[in-house]
Amino acid sequence: MKNLMKVVSQELIADKIYEMVLTGDVVKEIDTAGQFVHVRVTDSVSNVLRRPISISSINHNDSEMTIIYRADGEGTKKLSKYQSGDLVDVLTPLGNGYPIEKNDSVLIVGGGIGVPPLYELSKRLNQIGVKTTHVLGFNSKKDVFYEEKFKALGDTHIATADGTYGTEGFVTDVIREIGTEFDKFYSCGPKVMLKVLSETLPIDGYISLEERMGCGFGVCYACVCEKSDGSQIKLCTEGPVFKKGEIIL
């Protein structure tokens, strides 16, 4: 699972938000929207723990994948300095992603840095004829990214907490306006957002959690959470995607 991947490009696409394109043969093994990579940001012992980052796009033909991350900590700030041609140490493919199911129309809801994995998901749903409607939430206009990319796949609505762009408020405010006449929902973002969606949306769906992880493959038990039946699971190996109501938020 450990691979050295080459940086194809890196670009700042919003406030502290970077898009990095990586290439390597391992991309051929990534087959599910919602999986993630575990990146070692430097060889220094000061940043020994890897960073889990969602995969936003997969290009099997060119053996390329795109990751998007927020550079707001010491490690991710170092990652943001990588340039084209540099090698990045990654563990991938990791985790279980979203099931691609045939429905007439679905609601896709993302919050902040939880937006990226939903792009590959929406592309795959579009490929099988599913109509996708996207609701993306950010703190402010300066944080918004990928709006045009999602618009190319279906109706797209933006909410900002401070009202500087789109609908003022949260994703739930947008959903209140557009209604819930969908077959299913898919979501990724802060736990509080996922909790509200799970408790208020009258349709079945899937949630993907953002969690800190130590190892990324189930050894360290740093990302354990409780299921609704009282048992415990590890997000890195059994998630990060779960059915609505399957885990306690």
C-alpha positions in Angstrom: 0.0 0.0 0.0 3.0 2.3 0.5 3.8 4.1 -2.7 5.9 7.0 -4.0 3.8 9.1 -6.3 4.9 12.0 -8.4 3.4 15.5 -8.2 1.9 16.5 -11.6 0.7 19.9 -10.4 -0.4 21.8 -7.3 -2.6 24.8 -7.2 -4.1 27.1 -4.5 -7.9 27.0 -5.3 -9.4 28.8 -2.3 -8.2 30.3 1.0 -5.7 27.8 2.3 -7.2 25.1 0.0 -4.8 23.2 -2.3 -5.5 20.9 -5.2 -2.7 18.4 -5.9 -2.6 16.0 -8.8 -0.5 12.9 -8.3 0.5 10.1 -10.7 1.5 6.5 -10.1 0.6 3.0 -11.0 -1.3 2.6 -7.8 -4.2 4.7 -9.2 -5.3 1.6 -11.1 -6.1 0.0 -7.7 -8.4 2.9 -6.6 -11.9 2.0 -7.7 -14.4 3.6 -5.2 -15.4 7.2 -4.8 -14.9 8.2 -1.1 -11.6 6.3 -0.5 -8.7 8.3 0.8 -4.9 8.5 0.9 -2.7 8.7 4.0 0.2 11.1 3.1 3.5 11.5 4.8 4.2 15.2 4.5 7.9 15.1 5.2 10.7 12.7 6.2 11.3 14.8 9.4 10.5 13.1 12.7 8.6 16.3 13.7 5.8 15.3 11.4 5.9 11.5 11.7 2.1 11.0 11.6 0.5 10.8 8.1 -2.4 13.0 7.1 -5.6 11.4 5.8 -6.8 13.3 2.6 -9.8 12.5 0.5 -9.5 11.6 -3.2 -11.6 14.1 -5.2 -11.0 12.7 -8.7 -9.6 9.5 -10.3 -8.2 9.3 -13.8 -7.4 5.7 -14.6 -6.4 6.3 -18.2 -3.5 8.7 -17.2 -2.9 7.0 -13.8 -3.6 10.2 -12.0 -5.6 11.2 -9.0 -6.5 14.5 -7.5 -6.5 15.3 -3.7 -7.7 18.5 -2.1 -6.7 19.6 1.4 -6.6 22.5 3.7 -3.1 23.8 4.7 -3.8 25.0 8.2 -1.4 22.9 10.2 2.3 22.5 10.3 2.3 19.3 8.3 -0.2 20.3 5.6 1.6 23.6 5.2 4.8 21.6 4.3 2.8 19.5 1.9 1.6 22.7 0.2 5.3 23.5 -0.7 5.6 20.4 -3.0 6.1 21.2 -6.7 5.7 19.4 -10.0 8.1 16.5 -10.2 8.5 16.0 -6.4 7.7 12.6 -4.9 5.1 12.1 -2.2 5.0 9.1 0.1 1.4 7.8 0.3 -0.6 4.9 1.6 -3.5 4.1 -0.7 -6.1 2.9 -1.6 -7.6 3.1 1.9 -11.1 2.9 3.3 -14.5 2.0 2.0 -16.3 4.5 -0.2 -19.8 5.2 -1.5 -21.8 2.5 -3.2 -22.9 3.6 -6.6 -26.6 2.8 -6.9 -29.1 3.4 -9.6 -31.7 6.0 -8.6 -33.6 8.7 -10.5 -32.3 11.6 -8.5 -30.1 12.1 -5.4 -29.0 14.9 -3.1 -25.3 15.4 -2.5 -24.3 17.5 0.5 -20.8 18.6 1.4 -19.4 20.9 4.0 -16.0 22.6 3.7 -13.1 20.2 3.2 -15.7 17.4 3.1 -16.7 18.5 -0.4 -13.8 16.9 -2.4 -14.8 13.2 -2.4 -18.3 14.1 -3.5 -17.0 15.2 -6.9 -15.8 11.8 -8.0 -19.0 10.4 -6.5 -21.2 12.8 -8.6 -19.2 12.0 -11.8 -19.8 8.3 -11.3 -23.5 8.7 -10.6 -23.9 10.9 -13.7 -22.3 8.2 -15.7 -25.1 5.7 -14.9 -27.8 8.3 -15.5 -28.5 9.5 -12.0 -29.6 13.1 -11.7 -27.5 14.8 -9.0 -28.3 18.0 -7.0 -25.5 19.4 -5.0 -25.6 21.6 -1.8 -22.2 22.8 -0.7 -21.5 24.7 2.5 -18.6 26.9 3.3 -17.8 29.5 6.0 -17.2 32.4 3.6 -16.9 33.3 -0.1 -13.1 33.0 0.1 -13.5 29.3 1.0 -15.6 28.3 -1.9 -14.1 25.9 -4.5 -15.2 23.5 -7.2 -18.6 25.3 -7.8 -18.2 25.3 -11.6 -17.1 21.6 -11.6 -20.2 20.6 -9.7 -22.5 22.8 -11.9 -21.3 20.8 -14.9 -22.8 17.7 -13.3 -26.1 19.1 -12.0 -27.9 21.8 -10.1 -25.5 23.3 -7.5 -26.3 25.5 -4.5 -23.8 27.2 -2.3 -24.3 28.3 1.3 -21.9 30.5 3.3 -22.2 30.9 7.1 -21.4 34.6 6.9 -23.6 35.3 3.8 -20.9 36.6 1.6 -21.8 34.2 -1.2 -24.9 32.2 -2.2 -27.4 31.5 0.5 -26.7 32.9 4.0 -26.6 30.1 6.5 -26.0 26.4 6.3 -26.7 23.6 4.0 -29.8 22.8 5.9 -31.2 26.3 5.0 -30.7 25.5 1.3 -32.3 22.1 1.6 -35.3 23.7 3.3 -35.7 25.8 0.2 -35.2 23.1 -2.5 -37.1 20.4 -0.6 -36.3 16.7 -0.1 -37.9 15.0 -3.0 -34.9 12.8 -3.7 -34.4 9.0 -3.7 -31.3 9.2 -1.5 -28.7 11.5 -0.1 -24.9 11.3 0.1 -22.9 13.6 2.4 -19.4 14.4 3.8 -18.4 17.1 6.2 -18.3 18.1 9.9 -19.9 15.6 12.3 -22.4 18.2 13.4 -23.6 18.6 9.8 -23.9 14.9 9.3 -25.8 14.5 12.5 -28.4 17.1 11.5 -28.8 15.6 8.1 -29.2 12.1 9.5 -31.8 13.3 12.0 -33.8 15.6 9.7 -33.8 14.2 6.2 -36.7 11.8 5.6 -34.8 9.7 3.0 -32.1 7.1 3.3 -28.5 8.0 2.6 -24.8 7.7 3.3 -22.5 9.8 5.4 -18.7 10.1 5.3 -16.8 11.2 8.4 -13.7 13.4 8.6 -11.5 12.0 11.4 -7.9 12.3 12.6 -6.1 8.9 12.1 -2.9 7.5 13.3 -2.0 4.6 11.0 -4.8 4.5 8.4 -5.2 0.7 8.3 -6.7 -0.3 11.6 -3.8 -0.9 13.9 -3.6 2.1 16.2 -7.3 2.4 17.2 -7.2 6.2 17.0 -10.4 6.5 15.0 -12.7 4.1 16.8 -16.4 5.1 17.0 -19.5 3.5 18.3 -22.2 1.9 16.1 -25.9 2.2 16.9 -26.0 -1.4 18.0 -23.4 -0.8 20.7 -20.4 -2.3 18.9 -17.3 -0.4 17.9 -15.7 0.0 14.5 -12.6 1.6 13.1 -13.3 4.5 10.7 -10.2 4.0 8.6 -10.9 0.4 7.6 -14.7 0.0 8.0 -15.5 3.6 6.9 -15.2 6.4 6.3 -18.6 5.9 4.6 -21.5 4.5 6.5 -25.3 4.2 6.0 -27.5 6.8 7.7 -28.1 5.7 11.3 -25.4 3.0 11.3 -23.1 4.9 13.7 -23.6 7.3 16.6 -22.7 10.8 15.7 
